[in-house]
Amino acid sequence: MVTKYQKRISGPLLDRIDIHIEVPRVDYEKLSGNRLGETSETIRKRVQTARDIQNQRFVNSTDIVCNADMRIEEVRQFCVLQPEGQSLMRAAMSQLNLSARAYHRILKLSRTIADLAGSEEVQSPHLAETLQYRPKIMIGQVS
């Protein structure tokens, strides 16, 4: 029923949401285990480094502070895809029936993921990760 309802949400509305993540229930074994994840401090440092990269990238801009603020001109300049990434994006555009807005939002988020990874280029793994954050439902498939 939830999936059926989600399919009724309009495409233009979904295009305005960058990250869609389904959070499943966590099993007891995972919660009670001794495995440690990254500390908040480690994550904070990585995020701050990515923000510093973005601040430097847009140092000469008065109205762009971070990747999310980029206009189409900046997306074309800073989110260049290599041939493998272009093929992946072409397939995603076709299979997911993405709009131009979704295309640019995917590139911006891919740029941010690349910044978090310390990469100067947006690589296909960054793009693939971004595409995983798109909604898993296809608009208009309600039966």
Beta strands, then each sheet from edge to edge (+ up, - down):
end
